[in-house]
Amino acid sequence: MLTESFLAATLTANKVPAHMSAALKDVGIFLHEVQPQNTFRQGYKKSSTRPGCVAFSDSHVFAAQADKAVVNVYSRDRGNQEATVPFPERIHSLVFARAASILVLGTEGGKLILWEVSTGRVTTSTAAHLQPVSSLCITSNDEFIISASADTSVHVWSLARLVSFMQPGGSYRAEDTSKSPIRTFSGHRTAVTAAACGHSDITTNFAVTCSEDGTCYIWDMETGQILRTLLLPTVAMCIAVDPADRVVYFGCKDGQIHAWDIFRQSGKSSISNPESAGTAPIQILTKDAWAAPAKDIGAANCLTLSYDGTSLLSGHSNGVVIRWDVAKHRILNEVANLVQPVTNIEMLKPTGFANQKRPEYTILNVVKPNLEFTSSSSEIGTCGVSAKYHLNIMINDRLSTSKDDDIEAAITGPGIPGSLLNEALRELVSGSVSGHSSSVDDAQKFKVESLEEEVSKLKQQIAVFRDVEGKRKEKRLKRMMKRENIDAKMREAYFEAVKKGKDGDAAMKKWQQQKATLDAESDQDYLADKMDLT
């Protein structure tokens, strides 16, 4: 069965109502299911985030705290807070480059910080913005980053250039002119409030940026040329682009949603000279807005589209998350009421597809950044990679692995295949024989016999490792099923108690204790397995 969910984050601004469940009072990030049923699934506590300050990967959620210079890291698999990472200055925007596993952070001082979450390596850009980085987005192939600021500037950065080892990099505060933006868009005259980009390559891709005066520019990312100028009736707080790059959606300060169809409406502007198409403004009228359900709904702080692009979710300042029908331009339903202002919302990839591919690798635990990371000439090789650089990932098995590919089996499996060891031993023996035209001397024979004995011991160790790993996987699967069953029972007990007018938290207490016991057993088994492997 297909399951579609979204992550939403809030900013702690209002007093939490007394009737709200105690289990949700400290929650700042919500995992909410939309299909097949509309229900809250999981919460992450101790986060209060401003717009654009939440990013997520396949394994983790990153949230920049609104009132502190820290980023909270949560594990999606374990459902807990993994780390709190401090930074020298406050973070005003986040975006995650999934293909490179790099978290890009926009700082209060106008810099970009690039944190490789699987190595802990940190690189920084020049302070290209005069004010805090208010909005970040990244192209679909993780090749270029777009940063916007209240200083009216918009910059395009090359991710590969910023993280290159061959360029001189210093500590966090060091300036490096080589790590500057490759292009700057300077069309806005007031503070830039939102930025987004299409899903194409750089040669055909476009970016959309909006400012406080209601002006919106659609411009070519490769040349910086303005393709269209839109005039919105109010300030746009967020932007979403259709997966097929057909429609641009704007969430506005008055809570309304505006949509601009690129192909349908681009030819409706009264332009006599085609060459002036990029400069002639197109007025978007108030009457064309998707009407908000109530006047007190507050600003639309964030937008996200469903996987197929037929539904739009908007998060508002009064705490509601609304689902819109993009074809009919009307509200389908109120998905959730999170009480606090909703500042971030992102639709997750659906799960449940047949033969759904697993990620090639998994980051089990993020490596905290070293802001003073430097490499002396004695510590680096010819490519500039430091000896302290370590990659911490788990390579996943592929769906279809060739039995003949011993190298891939050695990388993805629990140990080196015996066939590969035997082949190496044969090569060693044949090389020894070819070195003596007459015969192999006794010393060489002794070395070969010693190697055969070592290989035999290694094979026994590999068998033990495989056995331990198989049992560990079996235990983990059983525990996951038990945990899901407990979660289902806990939700059932809570809603049943609420229906009867009883305390929902008290009804969940028994299941929460069972869940805590199960987690404790999981920790003990993990330590025991670790001891067995060592």
Secondary structure, 3 states (H helix, E strand, C coil): CCEEEEEEEECCCCCCCCCCCCCCCCEEEEEEEEECCCEEEEEEECCCCCCCCEEECCCEEEEECCCCCEEEEEECCCCEEEEEEECCCCEEEEEEECCCCEEEEEECCCCEEEEECCCCCEEECCCCCCCCEEEEEECCCCCEEEEEECCCCEEEEEHHHHHCCCCCCCCCCCCCCCCCCCEEECCCCCCEEEEEECCCCCCCCEEEEEECCCEEEEEECCCCCEEEEEECCCCEEEEEECCCCCEEEEEECCCCEEEEEHHHHCCCCCCCCHHHCCCCEEECCHHHCECCCCHHHCCEEEEEECCCCCEEEEEECCCEEEEEECCCCEEEEEEEECCCCEEEEEECCCECCCCCCCCCEECCCCCCCCCCCCCCCCCECCCCCECCCCCCCEECCCCCCCCCCHHHHHHHCCCCCHHHHHHHHHHHHHHHHHCCCCCCCHHHHHHHHHHHHHHHHHHHHHHHHHHHHHHHHHHHHHHHHHHHHHHHHHHHHHHHHHHCCCCHHHHHHHHHHHHHHHHHHHHHHHHHHHHHHC
